[in-house]
Amino acid sequence: MTIQAECERRETSPPEETHDFGGRPVYDDTHDEFISADVDLTKDWPEDTEIVDLVHLRIRSMEDLELQRFPQLKTLCLRQNLIESMSEVEVLPAATMEDIDLYDNKIKHISSSVNRLTGLKSLDLSFNKIKHIKNLDQLTELEHLYFVQNRIATVENLSTLKKLRNLELGGNQIARIEPDSFRGLENLQQIWLGKNRIPRLVNLHHLQNLRVLSIQSNQLTKIEGLEQLSNLEELYLSHNFISKIEGLEHNTKLTTLDITSNRISKVENLCHLTKLTDLWLSFNQIDQTFESLGDELRDLPDFETIYLEGNPIQTNSGTVYRRKLVLNLGPSLQKIDATYIRG
């Protein structure tokens, strides 16, 4: 899977559909297996079980799973079920729990019971109905936190999560980045904010160790506010309303820049990004000469990939398009619009 495909998957892919036909036992023709009652799913499991993985089984409640029987439990995965409440995590062993995955359920609130699991390293609550980030302040060992496709409007109550490295908030209702949204998250390395309603790149200065920033499909009109993100390596800005490449003077570690489907008319202000390998600019308004494009990019020593399809520079050039790019962009170029040019 390409970096671009993975980026899109994280923030736009819907979960597999689940259907409740009512009553148990039932026959699940999706997985071609007989679904037992919740109470039977774990009754024969040994007490030293460390991983409970029960996916797409129409489980409505954790209570019948009798998870208190597993004092050494480390990982709980209940993806794609019908769970509405998290309160039953109170029976989980706080001393050993590291990973909880409740992706694609029907959870509306983050229960305060979660806060007792102070050794938790990963929590996935994507594709639920959560509106507020709360009751996580004691999870100081947390490294990965996923809230993709919920109903969150404000990024809040995260400042104590000093070890957080990956935060996924794509597909929510976030309309602005507040001054304190990312305070305390100095160790964050990746943040995914695609498919929200964010109009400006502001209040990011706390994220000085950030390596990946994805803010696709928002309402951005300008590249700004990245001055203190000197460790940034990948920047995804596709499907916004940006008209100029600018504001990257201090981001000299950038390797990947995605500005697909914006309003860019000229490739500029990139010649200082000596580590840049990938530039994705498809479906913009670029209509400059191949020579001026080369003046900006040909001296980048590691530059390998460019996407320009859907721009006037491509649509108006006919069969000479690829040849002129090869002639003007230097010997390091390996790929044009997803097609390799060299073996």
C-alpha positions as CSV (number, residue, x, y, z in Angstrom):
1,M,0.0,0.0,0.0
2,T,1.4,3.4,-1.0
3,I,1.8,6.3,1.6
4,Q,-1.0,8.1,-0.2
5,A,-3.4,5.2,-0.1
6,E,-2.6,4.6,3.6
7,C,-3.2,8.2,4.4
8,E,-6.6,8.1,2.6
9,R,-7.6,4.8,4.3
10,R,-7.0,6.2,7.8
11,E,-9.3,9.2,7.4
12,T,-11.9,8.2,4.8
13,S,-12.5,4.5,4.8
14,P,-15.8,3.4,6.3
15,P,-15.9,0.3,8.5
16,E,-17.5,-2.9,7.3
17,E,-21.3,-2.8,7.6
18,T,-22.9,-4.8,10.5
19,H,-26.4,-6.0,10.6
20,D,-28.5,-7.0,13.6
21,F,-31.0,-9.6,12.6
22,G,-32.3,-9.9,16.2
23,G,-32.1,-12.8,18.7
24,R,-29.4,-15.4,19.2
25,P,-28.1,-17.7,18.1
26,V,-28.0,-16.5,14.5
27,Y,-26.2,-17.4,11.3
28,D,-23.8,-14.8,10.0
29,D,-23.5,-15.3,6.2
30,T,-20.8,-12.6,6.0
31,H,-18.3,-14.8,7.8
32,D,-20.0,-18.1,7.2
33,E,-20.0,-19.1,10.8
34,F,-22.5,-19.8,13.6
35,I,-22.6,-17.0,16.2
36,S,-23.0,-18.1,19.8
37,A,-24.6,-16.1,22.6
38,D,-22.3,-13.6,24.3
39,V,-22.1,-15.6,27.5
40,D,-20.7,-18.6,25.6
41,L,-17.9,-16.8,23.7
42,T,-15.3,-16.9,26.5
43,K,-16.6,-19.6,28.9
44,D,-14.1,-22.2,27.9
45,W,-11.1,-19.9,27.7
46,P,-8.2,-20.4,30.2
47,E,-7.8,-17.9,33.0
48,D,-4.3,-17.0,31.9
49,T,-5.7,-15.7,28.6
50,E,-3.8,-12.5,27.6
51,I,-5.7,-11.6,24.4
52,V,-9.4,-11.4,23.8
53,D,-10.2,-10.9,20.2
54,L,-13.9,-11.1,19.3
55,V,-14.7,-9.2,16.1
56,H,-18.0,-8.7,14.3
57,L,-20.0,-11.0,16.6
58,R,-22.9,-8.6,17.4
59,I,-21.8,-8.4,21.1
60,R,-24.0,-5.8,22.8
61,S,-22.4,-5.8,26.2
62,M,-19.0,-6.7,27.7
63,E,-20.7,-7.9,30.9
64,D,-21.6,-11.4,29.6
65,L,-18.0,-12.0,28.5
66,E,-17.0,-12.2,32.1
67,L,-13.7,-10.5,31.5
68,Q,-12.9,-10.4,35.2
69,R,-11.9,-14.1,34.8
70,F,-8.7,-13.0,33.0
71,P,-6.3,-11.3,35.5
72,Q,-3.4,-11.4,33.0
73,L,-5.4,-9.8,30.1
74,K,-3.3,-7.4,28.0
75,T,-5.3,-6.9,24.8
76,L,-9.1,-6.5,24.3
77,C,-10.3,-6.3,20.8
78,L,-14.1,-6.0,20.3
79,R,-14.2,-4.4,16.9
80,Q,-17.4,-4.1,14.9
81,N,-19.9,-5.1,17.5
82,L,-22.9,-3.3,19.1
83,I,-21.5,-2.2,22.4
84,E,-23.0,1.1,23.7
85,S,-21.2,1.5,27.0
86,M,-17.6,1.4,28.1
87,S,-18.4,1.3,31.8
88,E,-17.7,-2.4,32.0
89,V,-14.0,-1.9,31.4
90,E,-13.9,-1.4,35.2
91,V,-13.4,-5.2,35.5
92,L,-10.3,-5.3,33.4
93,P,-7.0,-5.8,35.2
94,A,-5.4,-2.4,35.5
95,A,-1.9,-3.9,36.1
96,T,-1.7,-5.6,32.8
97,M,-4.0,-3.9,30.2
98,E,-2.1,-2.4,27.3
99,D,-4.5,-2.3,24.3
100,I,-8.2,-1.7,24.0
101,D,-9.8,-1.7,20.5
102,L,-13.5,-0.8,20.4
103,Y,-13.5,0.4,16.7
104,D,-17.0,0.5,15.1
105,N,-19.4,0.1,18.0
106,K,-22.2,2.4,19.3
107,I,-20.4,4.1,22.1
108,K,-21.5,7.7,22.9
109,H,-19.4,8.5,26.0
110,I,-15.9,7.7,27.3
111,S,-16.6,6.2,30.7
112,S,-14.5,7.3,33.7
113,S,-13.8,3.6,34.3
114,V,-11.1,3.9,31.6
115,N,-9.0,6.2,33.7
116,R,-8.1,3.4,36.1
117,L,-6.2,1.5,33.3
118,T,-3.1,3.6,33.8
119,G,-0.8,1.3,31.9
120,L,-2.8,1.5,28.7
121,K,-0.7,2.1,25.6
122,S,-3.3,2.0,22.8
123,L,-7.0,3.0,22.7
124,D,-9.1,2.8,19.6
125,L,-12.6,4.3,19.7
126,S,-12.9,5.1,16.0
127,F,-16.3,4.8,14.3
128,N,-18.4,5.4,17.3
129,K,-20.7,8.3,18.4
130,I,-18.4,10.1,20.8
131,K,-18.8,13.9,21.1
132,H,-16.3,14.8,23.8
133,I,-12.8,13.8,24.7
134,K,-12.7,13.2,28.4
135,N,-11.8,10.8,31.2
136,L,-8.4,10.0,29.8
137,D,-6.1,12.2,31.9
138,Q,-4.7,9.3,34.0
139,L,-3.6,7.3,30.9
140,T,-0.1,8.7,31.0
141,E,1.4,5.7,29.3
142,L,-0.8,6.1,26.3
143,E,1.1,6.2,23.0
144,H,-1.7,5.7,20.4
145,L,-5.2,7.2,20.5
146,Y,-7.8,6.8,17.7
147,F,-11.0,8.8,17.4
148,V,-11.6,8.5,13.6
149,Q,-15.2,9.2,12.5
150,N,-16.9,10.3,15.7
151,R,-18.8,13.5,16.5
152,I,-15.9,15.4,18.2
153,A,-16.0,19.2,17.7
154,T,-13.2,20.2,20.1
155,V,-9.7,18.7,20.7
156,E,-9.4,18.9,24.5
157,N,-8.3,17.2,27.8
158,L,-5.2,15.6,26.3
159,S,-2.4,17.7,28.0
160,T,-1.4,15.0,30.5
161,L,-0.8,12.4,27.8
162,K,3.0,13.2,27.6
163,K,3.9,9.9,25.9
164,L,1.3,10.1,23.1
165,R,2.9,9.6,19.7
166,N,0.0,9.0,17.4
167,L,-3.4,10.9,17.5
168,E,-6.1,10.2,14.8
169,L,-9.1,12.5,14.6
170,G,-10.1,12.3,11.0
171,G,-13.8,12.4,10.1
172,N,-15.1,14.5,13.0
173,Q,-16.6,18.0,13.4
174,I,-13.6,20.0,14.4
175,A,-14.0,23.6,13.2
176,R,-10.9,25.1,14.8
177,I,-7.6,24.3,16.6
178,E,-7.8,25.9,20.0
179,P,-4.8,27.5,21.7
180,D,-4.6,24.6,24.2
181,S,-5.7,21.8,21.9
182,F,-2.2,20.3,21.7
183,R,-0.6,21.7,24.9
184,G,1.5,19.0,26.6
185,L,1.8,16.8,23.5
186,E,5.4,17.7,22.8
187,N,6.2,14.1,22.0
188,L,3.4,13.6,19.4
189,Q,4.8,12.4,16.1
190,Q,1.7,11.9,14.0
191,I,-1.6,13.6,13.9
192,W,-4.4,12.9,11.4
193,L,-7.1,15.6,11.1
194,G,-8.6,14.9,7.6
195,K,-12.3,15.4,6.8
196,N,-13.0,18.0,9.5
197,R,-13.9,21.7,9.1
198,I,-10.7,23.4,10.0
199,P,-10.1,26.8,8.2
200,R,-6.6,27.6,9.4
201,L,-3.4,26.0,10.4
202,V,-2.8,27.7,13.8
203,N,-1.8,26.8,17.4
204,L,0.5,23.9,16.3
205,H,3.6,25.3,18.0
206,H,3.4,22.7,20.9
207,L,4.1,19.9,18.4
208,Q,7.8,20.4,18.0
209,N,8.5,16.7,17.4
210,L,5.7,16.2,14.9
211,R,6.8,14.1,11.9
212,V,3.4,13.6,10.1
213,L,0.7,16.2,9.8
214,S,-2.4,15.1,7.7
215,I,-5.1,17.7,7.4
216,Q,-6.8,16.7,4.1
217,S,-10.3,17.7,3.1
218,N,-10.7,20.7,5.4
219,Q,-11.2,24.4,4.6
220,L,-7.6,25.6,4.5
221,T,-6.8,28.5,2.2
222,K,-3.2,29.0,3.2
223,I,-0.1,27.1,4.3
224,E,0.9,28.8,7.6
225,G,1.6,28.2,11.2
226,L,4.3,25.5,10.6
227,E,7.3,27.6,11.7
228,Q,8.1,25.6,14.9
229,L,7.5,22.2,13.3
230,S,11.1,21.8,12.3
231,N,11.0,18.0,12.5
232,L,8.0,17.6,10.1
233,E,8.7,15.0,7.4
234,E,5.3,14.4,5.8
235,L,2.6,17.0,5.1
236,Y,-0.8,16.1,3.6
237,L,-2.9,19.0,2.5
238,S,-5.0,17.6,-0.3
239,H,-8.6,18.7,-1.0
240,N,-8.4,22.2,0.5
241,F,-8.5,25.6,-1.1
242,I,-4.8,26.6,-1.0
243,S,-3.7,28.8,-3.9
244,K,0.1,29.2,-3.1
245,I,3.0,27.1,-2.0
246,E,4.5,29.0,0.9
247,G,5.2,29.0,4.6
248,L,7.7,26.0,4.5
249,E,10.9,27.9,5.2
250,H,11.6,26.1,8.5
251,N,10.4,22.6,7.4
252,T,13.6,21.5,5.9
253,K,13.2,17.8,6.8
254,L,10.1,17.4,4.6
255,T,10.2,14.3,2.4
256,T,6.6,14.2,1.3
257,L,4.3,17.1,0.4
258,D,0.8,16.4,-0.8
259,I,-1.2,19.4,-2.2
260,T,-3.5,17.4,-4.5
261,S,-6.8,19.0,-5.5
262,N,-6.2,22.6,-4.4
263,R,-5.8,25.8,-6.4
264,I,-2.1,25.9,-6.9
265,S,-1.0,27.7,-10.1
266,K,2.8,27.6,-9.7
267,V,5.4,25.3,-8.1
268,E,7.5,27.6,-6.0
269,N,9.3,28.1,-2.7
270,L,10.5,24.5,-2.6
271,C,14.1,24.6,-3.7
272,H,15.3,24.7,-0.1
273,L,13.7,21.4,0.8
274,T,16.7,19.3,0.0
275,K,15.2,16.1,1.6
276,L,12.0,16.2,-0.5
277,T,11.4,12.9,-2.3
278,D,7.6,13.1,-3.2
279,L,5.5,16.0,-4.5
280,W,1.9,15.4,-5.2
281,L,0.2,18.2,-7.1
282,S,-2.5,16.5,-9.2
283,F,-5.7,18.4,-10.1
284,N,-4.5,21.9,-9.4
285,Q,-4.1,24.8,-11.9
286,I,-0.4,24.6,-12.7
287,D,0.4,26.1,-16.1
288,Q,4.0,27.2,-15.9
289,T,6.8,26.1,-18.2
290,F,8.7,22.9,-17.8
291,E,11.9,25.0,-17.6
292,S,10.6,27.0,-14.6
293,L,9.4,23.8,-12.9
294,G,12.9,22.4,-13.4
295,D,14.5,25.5,-11.9
296,E,12.6,24.9,-8.7
297,L,13.1,21.1,-8.4
298,R,16.0,19.8,-10.5
299,D,18.7,20.4,-7.8
300,L,16.9,18.5,-5.1
301,P,19.2,15.6,-4.6
302,D,16.7,12.9,-3.5
303,F,13.6,14.0,-5.5
304,E,12.0,10.9,-6.9
305,T,8.2,11.3,-7.5
306,I,5.9,13.9,-8.9
307,Y,2.2,13.9,-9.6
308,L,0.9,16.5,-12.0
309,E,-2.0,14.9,-13.8
310,G,-5.1,17.0,-14.2
311,N,-3.1,20.3,-14.4
312,P,-2.9,22.4,-17.6
313,I,0.9,21.6,-17.8
314,Q,-0.2,18.0,-18.3
315,T,-3.4,18.3,-20.2
316,N,-2.1,20.9,-22.7
317,S,1.2,19.1,-23.4
318,G,0.1,16.0,-25.2
319,T,2.7,13.3,-25.8
320,V,5.7,15.4,-24.8
321,Y,4.6,15.8,-21.2
322,R,6.5,13.0,-19.7
323,R,9.7,13.5,-21.8
324,K,9.9,17.2,-20.9
325,L,9.5,16.4,-17.2
326,V,12.4,13.8,-17.5
327,L,14.6,16.4,-19.2
328,N,13.9,19.2,-16.7
329,L,13.6,17.5,-13.3
330,G,17.0,15.9,-13.0
331,P,18.5,12.4,-12.8
332,S,17.0,11.4,-9.4
333,L,13.4,11.4,-10.8
334,Q,11.9,7.9,-10.7
335,K,8.2,8.2,-11.0
336,I,5.7,10.5,-12.9
337,D,2.0,10.2,-12.1
338,A,2.3,6.7,-10.6
339,T,4.4,5.3,-13.5
340,Y,8.0,4.5,-13.1
341,I,10.3,6.0,-15.7
342,R,13.5,4.1,-14.7
343,G,14.1,0.5,-13.8
